[in-house]
Amino acid sequence: MMTRNEVEVKLHAVTNAIVHELIALTPESMTEIKFELVATDDGGADVGLLESHPDAKKVVLSDAIYRAASQYLPLIKQYLPGWSHSLLILRQSENGWQVRVEFEQT
């Protein structure tokens, strides 16, 4: 069993992988990306972009996103018991991409 710190380090690395892949997949016309992971009744999660921009429909999630999400799920459940939802919000500014992560627990 991993320590809380080990889980946190791995969770941070997987979250960074998701963020970098989302930025790579996103059209330059989009300055904000909202990506969510939502717990499902079967113990898995649904993942996807929230369509806050018309070009979000053009983004096709890659295998790398799905792989990272499948690694994220057991880590977040271990880190935050009762986890039900994560929202990653990426906003482009003059200093590059700013990232915020919001969690919900039941």
Gaussian input, Z-matrix of N, CA and C with variables (Angstrom, degrees):
# hf/3-21g

backbone

0 1
 N
 C     1     B1
 C     2     B2     1     A1
 N     3     B3     2     A2     1     D1
 C     4     B4     3     A3     2     D2
 C     5     B5     4     A4     3     D3
 N     6     B6     5     A5     4     D4
 C     7     B7     6     A6     5     D5
 C     8     B8     7     A7     6     D6
 N     9     B9     8     A8     7     D7
 C    10    B10     9     A9     8     D8
 C    11    B11    10    A10     9     D9
 N    12    B12    11    A11    10    D10
 C    13    B13    12    A12    11    D11
 C    14    B14    13    A13    12    D12
 N    15    B15    14    A14    13    D13
 C    16    B16    15    A15    14    D14
 C    17    B17    16    A16    15    D15
 N    18    B18    17    A17    16    D16
 C    19    B19    18    A18    17    D17
 C    20    B20    19    A19    18    D18
 N    21    B21    20    A20    19    D19
 C    22    B22    21    A21    20    D20
 C    23    B23    22    A22    21    D21
 N    24    B24    23    A23    22    D22
 C    25    B25    24    A24    23    D23
 C    26    B26    25    A25    24    D24
 N    27    B27    26    A26    25    D25
 C    28    B28    27    A27    26    D26
 C    29    B29    28    A28    27    D27
 N    30    B30    29    A29    28    D28
 C    31    B31    30    A30    29    D29
 C    32    B32    31    A31    30    D30
 N    33    B33    32    A32    31    D31
 C    34    B34    33    A33    32    D32
 C    35    B35    34    A34    33    D33
 N    36    B36    35    A35    34    D34
 C    37    B37    36    A36    35    D35
 C    38    B38    37    A37    36    D36
 N    39    B39    38    A38    37    D37
 C    40    B40    39    A39    38    D38
 C    41    B41    40    A40    39    D39
 N    42    B42    41    A41    40    D40
 C    43    B43    42    A42    41    D41
 C    44    B44    43    A43    42    D42
 N    45    B45    44    A44    43    D43
 C    46    B46    45    A45    44    D44
 C    47    B47    46    A46    45    D45
 N    48    B48    47    A47    46    D46
 C    49    B49    48    A48    47    D47
 C    50    B50    49    A49    48    D48
 N    51    B51    50    A50    49    D49
 C    52    B52    51    A51    50    D50
 C    53    B53    52    A52    51    D51
 N    54    B54    53    A53    52    D52
 C    55    B55    54    A54    53    D53
 C    56    B56    55    A55    54    D54
 N    57    B57    56    A56    55    D55
 C    58    B58    57    A57    56    D56
 C    59    B59    58    A58    57    D57
 N    60    B60    59    A59    58    D58
 C    61    B61    60    A60    59    D59
 C    62    B62    61    A61    60    D60
 N    63    B63    62    A62    61    D61
 C    64    B64    63    A63    62    D62
 C    65    B65    64    A64    63    D63
 N    66    B66    65    A65    64    D64
 C    67    B67    66    A66    65    D65
 C    68    B68    67    A67    66    D66
 N    69    B69    68    A68    67    D67
 C    70    B70    69    A69    68    D68
 C    71    B71    70    A70    69    D69
 N    72    B72    71    A71    70    D70
 C    73    B73    72    A72    71    D71
 C    74    B74    73    A73    72    D72
 N    75    B75    74    A74    73    D73
 C    76    B76    75    A75    74    D74
 C    77    B77    76    A76    75    D75
 N    78    B78    77    A77    76    D76
 C    79    B79    78    A78    77    D77
 C    80    B80    79    A79    78    D78
 N    81    B81    80    A80    79    D79
 C    82    B82    81    A81    80    D80
 C    83    B83    82    A82    81    D81
 N    84    B84    83    A83    82    D82
 C    85    B85    84    A84    83    D83
 C    86    B86    85    A85    84    D84
 N    87    B87    86    A86    85    D85
 C    88    B88    87    A87    86    D86
 C    89    B89    88    A88    87    D87
 N    90    B90    89    A89    88    D88
 C    91    B91    90    A90    89    D89
 C    92    B92    91    A91    90    D90
 N    93    B93    92    A92    91    D91
 C    94    B94    93    A93    92    D92
 C    95    B95    94    A94    93    D93
 N    96    B96    95    A95    94    D94
 C    97    B97    96    A96    95    D95
 C    98    B98    97    A97    96    D96
 N    99    B99    98    A98    97    D97
 C   100   B100    99    A99    98    D98
 C   101   B101   100   A100    99    D99
 N   102   B102   101   A101   100   D100
 C   103   B103   102   A102   101   D101
 C   104   B104   103   A103   102   D102
 N   105   B105   104   A104   103   D103
 C   106   B106   105   A105   104   D104
 C   107   B107   106   A106   105   D105
 N   108   B108   107   A107   106   D106
 C   109   B109   108   A108   107   D107
 C   110   B110   109   A109   108   D108
 N   111   B111   110   A110   109   D109
 C   112   B112   111   A111   110   D110
 C   113   B113   112   A112   111   D111
 N   114   B114   113   A113   112   D112
 C   115   B115   114   A114   113   D113
 C   116   B116   115   A115   114   D114
 N   117   B117   116   A116   115   D115
 C   118   B118   117   A117   116   D116
 C   119   B119   118   A118   117   D117
 N   120   B120   119   A119   118   D118
 C   121   B121   120   A120   119   D119
 C   122   B122   121   A121   120   D120
 N   123   B123   122   A122   121   D121
 C   124   B124   123   A123   122   D122
 C   125   B125   124   A124   123   D123
 N   126   B126   125   A125   124   D124
 C   127   B127   126   A126   125   D125
 C   128   B128   127   A127   126   D126
 N   129   B129   128   A128   127   D127
 C   130   B130   129   A129   128   D128
 C   131   B131   130   A130   129   D129
 N   132   B132   131   A131   130   D130
 C   133   B133   132   A132   131   D131
 C   134   B134   133   A133   132   D132
 N   135   B135   134   A134   133   D133
 C   136   B136   135   A135   134   D134
 C   137   B137   136   A136   135   D135
 N   138   B138   137   A137   136   D136
 C   139   B139   138   A138   137   D137
 C   140   B140   139   A139   138   D138
 N   141   B141   140   A140   139   D139
 C   142   B142   141   A141   140   D140
 C   143   B143   142   A142   141   D141
 N   144   B144   143   A143   142   D142
 C   145   B145   144   A144   143   D143
 C   146   B146   145   A145   144   D144
 N   147   B147   146   A146   145   D145
 C   148   B148   147   A147   146   D146
 C   149   B149   148   A148   147   D147
 N   150   B150   149   A149   148   D148
 C   151   B151   150   A150   149   D149
 C   152   B152   151   A151   150   D150
 N   153   B153   152   A152   151   D151
 C   154   B154   153   A153   152   D152
 C   155   B155   154   A154   153   D153
 N   156   B156   155   A155   154   D154
 C   157   B157   156   A156   155   D155
 C   158   B158   157   A157   156   D156
 N   159   B159   158   A158   157   D157
 C   160   B160   159   A159   158   D158
 C   161   B161   160   A160   159   D159
 N   162   B162   161   A161   160   D160
 C   163   B163   162   A162   161   D161
 C   164   B164   163   A163   162   D162
 N   165   B165   164   A164   163   D163
 C   166   B166   165   A165   164   D164
 C   167   B167   166   A166   165   D165
 N   168   B168   167   A167   166   D166
 C   169   B169   168   A168   167   D167
 C   170   B170   169   A169   168   D168
 N   171   B171   170   A170   169   D169
 C   172   B172   171   A171   170   D170
 C   173   B173   172   A172   171   D171
 N   174   B174   173   A173   172   D172
 C   175   B175   174   A174   173   D173
 C   176   B176   175   A175   174   D174
 N   177   B177   176   A176   175   D175
 C   178   B178   177   A177   176   D176
 C   179   B179   178   A178   177   D177
 N   180   B180   179   A179   178   D178
 C   181   B181   180   A180   179   D179
 C   182   B182   181   A181   180   D180
 N   183   B183   182   A182   181   D181
 C   184   B184   183   A183   182   D182
 C   185   B185   184   A184   183   D183
 N   186   B186   185   A185   184   D184
 C   187   B187   186   A186   185   D185
 C   188   B188   187   A187   186   D186
 N   189   B189   188   A188   187   D187
 C   190   B190   189   A189   188   D188
 C   191   B191   190   A190   189   D189
 N   192   B192   191   A191   190   D190
 C   193   B193   192   A192   191   D191
 C   194   B194   193   A193   192   D192
 N   195   B195   194   A194   193   D193
 C   196   B196   195   A195   194   D194
 C   197   B197   196   A196   195   D195
 N   198   B198   197   A197   196   D196
 C   199   B199   198   A198   197   D197
 C   200   B200   199   A199   198   D198
 N   201   B201   200   A200   199   D199
 C   202   B202   201   A201   200   D200
 C   203   B203   202   A202   201   D201
 N   204   B204   203   A203   202   D202
 C   205   B205   204   A204   203   D203
 C   206   B206   205   A205   204   D204
 N   207   B207   206   A206   205   D205
 C   208   B208   207   A207   206   D206
 C   209   B209   208   A208   207   D207
 N   210   B210   209   A209   208   D208
 C   211   B211   210   A210   209   D209
 C   212   B212   211   A211   210   D210
 N   213   B213   212   A212   211   D211
 C   214   B214   213   A213   212   D212
 C   215   B215   214   A214   213   D213
 N   216   B216   215   A215   214   D214
 C   217   B217   216   A216   215   D215
 C   218   B218   217   A217   216   D216
 N   219   B219   218   A218   217   D217
 C   220   B220   219   A219   218   D218
 C   221   B221   220   A220   219   D219
 N   222   B222   221   A221   220   D220
 C   223   B223   222   A222   221   D221
 C   224   B224   223   A223   222   D222
 N   225   B225   224   A224   223   D223
 C   226   B226   225   A225   224   D224
 C   227   B227   226   A226   225   D225
 N   228   B228   227   A227   226   D226
 C   229   B229   228   A228   227   D227
 C   230   B230   229   A229   228   D228
 N   231   B231   230   A230   229   D229
 C   232   B232   231   A231   230   D230
 C   233   B233   232   A232   231   D231
 N   234   B234   233   A233   232   D232
 C   235   B235   234   A234   233   D233
 C   236   B236   235   A235   234   D234
 N   237   B237   236   A236   235   D235
 C   238   B238   237   A237   236   D236
 C   239   B239   238   A238   237   D237
 N   240   B240   239   A239   238   D238
 C   241   B241   240   A240   239   D239
 C   242   B242   241   A241   240   D240
 N   243   B243   242   A242   241   D241
 C   244   B244   243   A243   242   D242
 C   245   B245   244   A244   243   D243
 N   246   B246   245   A245   244   D244
 C   247   B247   246   A246   245   D245
 C   248   B248   247   A247   246   D246
 N   249   B249   248   A248   247   D247
 C   250   B250   249   A249   248   D248
 C   251   B251   250   A250   249   D249
 N   252   B252   251   A251   250   D250
 C   253   B253   252   A252   251   D251
 C   254   B254   253   A253   252   D252
 N   255   B255   254   A254   253   D253
 C   256   B256   255   A255   254   D254
 C   257   B257   256   A256   255   D255
 N   258   B258   257   A257   256   D256
 C   259   B259   258   A258   257   D257
 C   260   B260   259   A259   258   D258
 N   261   B261   260   A260   259   D259
 C   262   B262   261   A261   260   D260
 C   263   B263   262   A262   261   D261
 N   264   B264   263   A263   262   D262
 C   265   B265   264   A264   263   D263
 C   266   B266   265   A265   264   D264
 N   267   B267   266   A266   265   D265
 C   268   B268   267   A267   266   D266
 C   269   B269   268   A268   267   D267
 N   270   B270   269   A269   268   D268
 C   271   B271   270   A270   269   D269
 C   272   B272   271   A271   270   D270
 N   273   B273   272   A272   271   D271
 C   274   B274   273   A273   272   D272
 C   275   B275   274   A274   273   D273
 N   276   B276   275   A275   274   D274
 C   277   B277   276   A276   275   D275
 C   278   B278   277   A277   276   D276
 N   279   B279   278   A278   277   D277
 C   280   B280   279   A279   278   D278
 C   281   B281   280   A280   279   D279
 N   282   B282   281   A281   280   D280
 C   283   B283   282   A282   281   D281
 C   284   B284   283   A283   282   D282
 N   285   B285   284   A284   283   D283
 C   286   B286   285   A285   284   D284
 C   287   B287   286   A286   285   D285
 N   288   B288   287   A287   286   D286
 C   289   B289   288   A288   287   D287
 C   290   B290   289   A289   288   D288
 N   291   B291   290   A290   289   D289
 C   292   B292   291   A291   290   D290
 C   293   B293   292   A292   291   D291
 N   294   B294   293   A293   292   D292
 C   295   B295   294   A294   293   D293
 C   296   B296   295   A295   294   D294
 N   297   B297   296   A296   295   D295
 C   298   B298   297   A297   296   D296
 C   299   B299   298   A298   297   D297
 N   300   B300   299   A299   298   D298
 C   301   B301   300   A300   299   D299
 C   302   B302   301   A301   300   D300
 N   303   B303   302   A302   301   D301
 C   304   B304   303   A303   302   D302
 C   305   B305   304   A304   303   D303
 N   306   B306   305   A305   304   D304
 C   307   B307   306   A306   305   D305
 C   308   B308   307   A307   306   D306
 N   309   B309   308   A308   307   D307
 C   310   B310   309   A309   308   D308
 C   311   B311   310   A310   309   D309
 N   312   B312   311   A311   310   D310
 C   313   B313   312   A312   311   D311
 C   314   B314   313   A313   312   D312
 N   315   B315   314   A314   313   D313
 C   316   B316   315   A315   314   D314
 C   317   B317   316   A316   315   D315

   B1=1.4532
   B2=1.5330
   B3=1.3183
   B4=1.4611
   B5=1.5233
   B6=1.3303
   B7=1.4563
   B8=1.5266
   B9=1.3112
   B10=1.4737
   B11=1.5281
   B12=1.3394
   B13=1.4576
   B14=1.5293
   B15=1.3307
   B16=1.4707
   B17=1.5254
   B18=1.3304
   B19=1.4684
   B20=1.5291
   B21=1.3285
   B22=1.4648
   B23=1.5309
   B24=1.3229
   B25=1.4690
   B26=1.5278
   B27=1.3272
   B28=1.4712
   B29=1.5263
   B30=1.3309
   B31=1.4697
   B32=1.5276
   B33=1.3160
   B34=1.4685
   B35=1.5347
   B36=1.3204
   B37=1.4674
   B38=1.5283
   B39=1.3256
   B40=1.4677
   B41=1.5278
   B42=1.3266
   B43=1.4632
   B44=1.5229
   B45=1.3303
   B46=1.4700
   B47=1.5274
   B48=1.3212
   B49=1.4710
   B50=1.5253
   B51=1.3240
   B52=1.4719
   B53=1.5260
   B54=1.3189
   B55=1.4719
   B56=1.5252
   B57=1.3313
   B58=1.4712
   B59=1.5303
   B60=1.3165
   B61=1.4632
   B62=1.5306
   B63=1.3188
   B64=1.4671
   B65=1.5241
   B66=1.3166
   B67=1.4709
   B68=1.5225
   B69=1.3291
   B70=1.4633
   B71=1.5344
   B72=1.3279
   B73=1.4641
   B74=1.5307
   B75=1.3083
   B76=1.4598
   B77=1.5264
   B78=1.3334
   B79=1.4738
   B80=1.5291
   B81=1.3232
   B82=1.4690
   B83=1.5210
   B84=1.3315
   B85=1.4612
   B86=1.5224
   B87=1.3236
   B88=1.4642
   B89=1.5258
   B90=1.3201
   B91=1.4617
   B92=1.5297
   B93=1.3301
   B94=1.4580
   B95=1.5240
   B96=1.3199
   B97=1.4625
   B98=1.5237
   B99=1.3255
   B100=1.4590
   B101=1.5200
   B102=1.3271
   B103=1.4606
   B104=1.5123
   B105=1.3337
   B106=1.4573
   B107=1.5134
   B108=1.3043
   B109=1.4602
   B110=1.5214
   B111=1.3235
   B112=1.4590
   B113=1.5237
   B114=1.3273
   B115=1.4646
   B116=1.5290
   B117=1.3258
   B118=1.4571
   B119=1.5346
   B120=1.3202
   B121=1.4695
   B122=1.5213
   B123=1.3343
   B124=1.4650
   B125=1.5332
   B126=1.3417
   B127=1.4550
   B128=1.5138
   B129=1.3147
   B130=1.4570
   B131=1.5171
   B132=1.3150
   B133=1.4613
   B134=1.5172
   B135=1.3164
   B136=1.4540
   B137=1.5223
   B138=1.3328
   B139=1.4604
   B140=1.5219
   B141=1.3251
   B142=1.4504
   B143=1.5088
   B144=1.3258
   B145=1.4550
   B146=1.5147
   B147=1.3221
   B148=1.4530
   B149=1.5248
   B150=1.2941
   B151=1.4594
   B152=1.5234
   B153=1.3258
   B154=1.4568
   B155=1.5336
   B156=1.3110
   B157=1.4724
   B158=1.5260
   B159=1.3281
   B160=1.4764
   B161=1.5291
   B162=1.3264
   B163=1.4586
   B164=1.5310
   B165=1.3371
   B166=1.4705
   B167=1.5235
   B168=1.3275
   B169=1.4678
   B170=1.5364
   B171=1.3397
   B172=1.4620
   B173=1.5277
   B174=1.3297
   B175=1.4576
   B176=1.5221
   B177=1.3199
   B178=1.4572
   B179=1.5211
   B180=1.3230
   B181=1.4612
   B182=1.5221
   B183=1.3100
   B184=1.4649
   B185=1.5277
   B186=1.3204
   B187=1.4610
   B188=1.5311
   B189=1.3221
   B190=1.4682
   B191=1.5291
   B192=1.3130
   B193=1.4769
   B194=1.5195
   B195=1.3391
   B196=1.4664
   B197=1.5323
   B198=1.3264
   B199=1.4709
   B200=1.5260
   B201=1.3253
   B202=1.4675
   B203=1.5285
   B204=1.3266
   B205=1.4660
   B206=1.5262
   B207=1.3341
   B208=1.4659
   B209=1.5368
   B210=1.3269
   B211=1.4639
   B212=1.5310
   B213=1.3283
   B214=1.4647
   B215=1.5267
   B216=1.3156
   B217=1.4584
   B218=1.5359
   B219=1.3445
   B220=1.4690
   B221=1.5349
   B222=1.3302
   B223=1.4667
   B224=1.5248
   B225=1.3257
   B226=1.4649
   B227=1.5299
   B228=1.3309
   B229=1.4679
   B230=1.5266
   B231=1.3312
   B232=1.4617
   B233=1.5288
   B234=1.3289
   B235=1.4642
   B236=1.5276
   B237=1.3349
   B238=1.4664
   B239=1.5227
   B240=1.3147
   B241=1.4662
   B242=1.5291
   B243=1.3202
   B244=1.4549
   B245=1.5201
   B246=1.3429
   B247=1.4645
   B248=1.5200
   B249=1.3384
   B250=1.4596
   B251=1.5261
   B252=1.3377
   B253=1.4700
   B254=1.5213
   B255=1.3230
   B256=1.4675
   B257=1.5150
   B258=1.3074
   B259=1.4557
   B260=1.5174
   B261=1.3360
   B262=1.4608
   B263=1.5195
   B264=1.3166
   B265=1.4640
   B266=1.5158
   B267=1.3233
   B268=1.4545
   B269=1.5198
   B270=1.3184
   B271=1.4640
   B272=1.5162
   B273=1.3281
   B274=1.4606
   B275=1.5189
   B276=1.3264
   B277=1.4587
   B278=1.5179
   B279=1.3243
   B280=1.4673
   B281=1.5290
   B282=1.3324
   B283=1.4678
   B284=1.5196
   B285=1.3349
   B286=1.4594
   B287=1.5193
   B288=1.3093
   B289=1.4620
   B290=1.5258
   B291=1.3224
   B292=1.4634
   B293=1.5293
   B294=1.3206
   B295=1.4643
   B296=1.5293
   B297=1.3370
   B298=1.4667
   B299=1.5233
   B300=1.3166
   B301=1.4585
   B302=1.5201
   B303=1.3298
   B304=1.4673
   B305=1.5221
   B306=1.3316
   B307=1.4585
   B308=1.5169
   B309=1.3226
   B310=1.4581
   B311=1.5058
   B312=1.3187
   B313=1.4530
   B314=1.5224
   B315=1.3476
   B316=1.4626
   B317=1.5112
   A1=109.49
   A2=115.79
   A3=120.48
   A4=110.19
   A5=115.50
   A6=119.97
   A7=108.66
   A8=116.16
   A9=120.62
   A10=110.63
   A11=116.27
   A12=120.16
   A13=111.60
   A14=117.47
   A15=121.26
   A16=110.68
   A17=116.23
   A18=120.37
   A19=109.39
   A20=116.22
   A21=120.75
   A22=111.48
   A23=117.07
   A24=121.36
   A25=110.18
   A26=116.97
   A27=120.57
   A28=111.05
   A29=116.95
   A30=121.50
   A31=110.57
   A32=116.16
   A33=120.90
   A34=110.48
   A35=116.83
   A36=121.25
   A37=111.02
   A38=117.43
   A39=121.02
   A40=109.96
   A41=117.43
   A42=121.02
   A43=109.96
   A44=117.16
   A45=120.63
   A46=111.42
   A47=117.14
   A48=120.34
   A49=110.39
   A50=116.78
   A51=120.83
   A52=109.70
   A53=117.07
   A54=121.91
   A55=110.90
   A56=117.28
   A57=120.47
   A58=111.63
   A59=116.94
   A60=120.23
   A61=110.51
   A62=118.04
   A63=120.68
   A64=110.96
   A65=116.55
   A66=120.35
   A67=110.10
   A68=117.14
   A69=121.08
   A70=111.84
   A71=117.54
   A72=121.71
   A73=113.88
   A74=116.68
   A75=121.48
   A76=112.00
   A77=116.44
   A78=119.60
   A79=110.77
   A80=116.37
   A81=120.95
   A82=112.35
   A83=117.05
   A84=120.55
   A85=112.83
   A86=116.84
   A87=120.48
   A88=110.22
   A89=116.04
   A90=121.06
   A91=111.40
   A92=115.94
   A93=120.21
   A94=108.86
   A95=115.15
   A96=121.60
   A97=106.96
   A98=116.32
   A99=120.97
   A100=107.39
   A101=115.14
   A102=122.26
   A103=107.55
   A104=116.31
   A105=117.71
   A106=112.42
   A107=113.90
   A108=124.01
   A109=105.38
   A110=116.87
   A111=121.84
   A112=108.79
   A113=116.13
   A114=120.98
   A115=110.09
   A116=115.81
   A117=121.40
   A118=109.11
   A119=116.17
   A120=121.41
   A121=113.05
   A122=117.55
   A123=120.45
   A124=112.91
   A125=117.79
   A126=121.26
   A127=113.78
   A128=117.09
   A129=121.47
   A130=110.94
   A131=115.88
   A132=121.00
   A133=109.74
   A134=115.07
   A135=121.78
   A136=106.89
   A137=116.16
   A138=120.43
   A139=108.64
   A140=115.54
   A141=118.45
   A142=112.63
   A143=114.08
   A144=121.50
   A145=108.98
   A146=115.97
   A147=120.61
   A148=105.37
   A149=116.80
   A150=120.18
   A151=111.28
   A152=115.24
   A153=120.57
   A154=111.42
   A155=117.21
   A156=122.99
   A157=107.08
   A158=118.00
   A159=119.25
   A160=113.84
   A161=118.56
   A162=121.37
   A163=112.80
   A164=117.34
   A165=119.57
   A166=110.35
   A167=116.91
   A168=120.80
   A169=111.42
   A170=116.74
   A171=121.42
   A172=112.36
   A173=116.76
   A174=120.88
   A175=109.17
   A176=115.57
   A177=121.41
   A178=106.77
   A179=115.96
   A180=119.19
   A181=109.60
   A182=115.36
   A183=122.16
   A184=110.97
   A185=114.93
   A186=120.56
   A187=110.32
   A188=116.64
   A189=120.23
   A190=110.94
   A191=117.32
   A192=120.75
   A193=109.55
   A194=116.64
   A195=119.96
   A196=111.45
   A197=117.67
   A198=120.74
   A199=110.33
   A200=116.34
   A201=120.14
   A202=110.39
   A203=117.14
   A204=120.29
   A205=110.83
   A206=116.85
   A207=119.51
   A208=110.78
   A209=117.88
   A210=121.27
   A211=110.70
   A212=115.55
   A213=122.21
   A214=111.25
   A215=116.26
   A216=122.02
   A217=113.76
   A218=120.38
   A219=117.81
   A220=112.89
   A221=116.47
   A222=119.63
   A223=111.18
   A224=116.99
   A225=119.72
   A226=110.46
   A227=116.56
   A228=119.28
   A229=111.30
   A230=116.31
   A231=119.99
   A232=110.36
   A233=116.68
   A234=121.78
   A235=111.81
   A236=116.28
   A237=121.92
   A238=110.19
   A239=118.19
   A240=119.65
   A241=109.87
   A242=116.18
   A243=120.45
   A244=113.57
   A245=116.99
   A246=120.81
   A247=110.10
   A248=116.35
   A249=119.95
   A250=113.36
   A251=117.73
   A252=119.08
   A253=110.07
   A254=115.95
   A255=122.05
   A256=108.12
   A257=116.03
   A258=122.22
   A259=107.83
   A260=115.76
   A261=121.84
   A262=107.15
   A263=116.21
   A264=121.57
   A265=107.72
   A266=116.34
   A267=122.73
   A268=108.01
   A269=117.13
   A270=121.52
   A271=108.76
   A272=114.42
   A273=119.38
   A274=109.16
   A275=116.02
   A276=121.91
   A277=108.11
   A278=116.11
   A279=118.82
   A280=111.39
   A281=117.47
   A282=121.78
   A283=112.58
   A284=117.87
   A285=121.02
   A286=110.17
   A287=115.69
   A288=121.29
   A289=110.79
   A290=115.35
   A291=122.66
   A292=106.95
   A293=117.16
   A294=121.75
   A295=109.95
   A296=114.55
   A297=120.26
   A298=106.97
   A299=116.80
   A300=121.71
   A301=108.10
   A302=115.50
   A303=121.35
   A304=108.06
   A305=116.32
   A306=122.49
   A307=109.73
   A308=115.78
   A309=121.30
   A310=108.19
   A311=115.47
   A312=121.96
   A313=108.32
   A314=115.24
   A315=118.49
   A316=110.20
   D1=133.16
   D2=-179.88
   D3=-77.29
   D4=150.18
   D5=173.71
   D6=-73.86
   D7=163.59
   D8=178.71
   D9=-57.51
   D10=-40.40
   D11=179.51
   D12=-64.24
   D13=-41.37
   D14=178.10
   D15=-63.73
   D16=-40.77
   D17=177.75
   D18=-63.06
   D19=-43.88
   D20=-179.65
   D21=-61.10
   D22=-42.99
   D23=179.44
   D24=-63.13
   D25=-46.31
   D26=179.84
   D27=-65.96
   D28=-40.59
   D29=178.83
   D30=-62.34
   D31=-40.87
   D32=178.15
   D33=-63.10
   D34=-43.13
   D35=-179.80
   D36=-64.66
   D37=-42.94
   D38=179.90
   D39=-67.68
   D40=-40.97
   D41=177.41
   D42=-61.17
   D43=-42.82
   D44=177.32
   D45=-61.61
   D46=-38.90
   D47=177.95
   D48=-62.45
   D49=-42.20
   D50=177.76
   D51=-62.70
   D52=-47.18
   D53=-178.92
   D54=-58.99
   D55=-49.10
   D56=-178.23
   D57=-63.30
   D58=-38.99
   D59=179.18
   D60=-69.21
   D61=-39.70
   D62=177.28
   D63=-61.25
   D64=-43.27
   D65=178.81
   D66=-62.54
   D67=-41.42
   D68=-179.99
   D69=-65.27
   D70=-33.05
   D71=-177.05
   D72=-84.15
   D73=-16.63
   D74=-169.87
   D75=-85.44
   D76=132.61
   D77=175.84
   D78=-60.79
   D79=149.04
   D80=-179.41
   D81=-60.83
   D82=-22.09
   D83=-179.48
   D84=-69.56
   D85=-15.93
   D86=-178.65
   D87=-96.69
   D88=123.28
   D89=178.81
   D90=-105.52
   D91=0.40
   D92=176.30
   D93=-141.16
   D94=136.84
   D95=177.97
   D96=-128.41
   D97=130.86
   D98=173.87
   D99=-122.26
   D100=120.62
   D101=-177.17
   D102=-124.52
   D103=131.61
   D104=-178.76
   D105=-125.80
   D106=151.88
   D107=173.04
   D108=-124.63
   D109=124.06
   D110=-175.66
   D111=-125.18
   D112=128.27
   D113=178.90
   D114=-62.34
   D115=139.92
   D116=175.99
   D117=-109.08
   D118=162.04
   D119=-177.62
   D120=-61.83
   D121=-24.13
   D122=-177.44
   D123=-87.13
   D124=7.52
   D125=178.76
   D126=92.89
   D127=-4.33
   D128=178.37
   D129=-95.53
   D130=-153.18
   D131=179.41
   D132=-153.10
   D133=147.12
   D134=168.99
   D135=-95.09
   D136=141.09
   D137=179.27
   D138=-129.30
   D139=151.18
   D140=176.31
   D141=172.42
   D142=168.98
   D143=176.15
   D144=-85.60
   D145=142.45
   D146=169.35
   D147=-86.41
   D148=129.38
   D149=-172.94
   D150=-84.68
   D151=79.06
   D152=179.14
   D153=-92.89
   D154=-0.26
   D155=-179.12
   D156=-142.94
   D157=141.49
   D158=-179.36
   D159=-56.27
   D160=-33.01
   D161=-178.68
   D162=-74.19
   D163=-9.39
   D164=177.30
   D165=-60.75
   D166=-28.24
   D167=178.77
   D168=-66.28
   D169=-20.93
   D170=-178.86
   D171=-83.77
   D172=-13.79
   D173=-176.70
   D174=-81.86
   D175=124.17
   D176=175.87
   D177=-107.91
   D178=119.51
   D179=-179.39
   D180=-65.75
   D181=137.65
   D182=-175.34
   D183=-89.02
   D184=166.95
   D185=173.89
   D186=-59.07
   D187=-33.80
   D188=-179.85
   D189=-63.22
   D190=-36.88
   D191=177.27
   D192=-64.40
   D193=-46.75
   D194=-178.79
   D195=-65.80
   D196=-37.48
   D197=176.80
   D198=-63.78
   D199=-46.51
   D200=-179.79
   D201=-64.32
   D202=-39.89
   D203=178.59
   D204=-63.07
   D205=-37.35
   D206=179.72
   D207=-70.02
   D208=-25.83
   D209=174.69
   D210=-80.59
   D211=-33.26
   D212=-178.61
   D213=-65.05
   D214=-42.68
   D215=-172.24
   D216=-55.38
   D217=-54.79
   D218=-179.42
   D219=-66.28
   D220=-30.04
   D221=179.78
   D222=-69.03
   D223=-46.46
   D224=-177.80
   D225=-66.98
   D226=-35.31
   D227=178.36
   D228=-66.68
   D229=-33.32
   D230=177.45
   D231=-75.85
   D232=-37.44
   D233=-177.04
   D234=-73.78
   D235=-40.77
   D236=-179.16
   D237=-125.39
   D238=87.44
   D239=178.00
   D240=-55.01
   D241=136.82
   D242=-177.47
   D243=84.73
   D244=8.51
   D245=179.55
   D246=-55.40
   D247=139.03
   D248=177.96
   D249=-131.33
   D250=-19.23
   D251=-172.59
   D252=-164.00
   D253=137.71
   D254=170.36
   D255=-127.23
   D256=140.21
   D257=175.56
   D258=-127.26
   D259=120.50
   D260=176.31
   D261=-101.18
   D262=122.75
   D263=-179.79
   D264=-115.81
   D265=119.45
   D266=179.49
   D267=-114.79
   D268=128.47
   D269=178.14
   D270=-128.93
   D271=132.14
   D272=179.20
   D273=-86.64
   D274=134.08
   D275=176.46
   D276=-132.67
   D277=-177.33
   D278=178.87
   D279=-65.44
   D280=-17.26
   D281=179.13
   D282=-97.19
   D283=11.17
   D284=-177.97
   D285=103.25
   D286=-161.41
   D287=-177.89
   D288=-85.21
   D289=130.95
   D290=174.17
   D291=-103.10
   D292=136.62
   D293=-175.20
   D294=-121.95
   D295=134.17
   D296=174.07
   D297=-130.95
   D298=138.85
   D299=178.63
   D300=-121.14
   D301=128.95
   D302=177.34
   D303=-115.95
   D304=140.46
   D305=-179.77
   D306=-121.10
   D307=149.65
   D308=169.93
   D309=-125.57
   D310=143.20
   D311=175.36
   D312=-124.24
   D313=152.06
   D314=177.23
   D315=-97.60

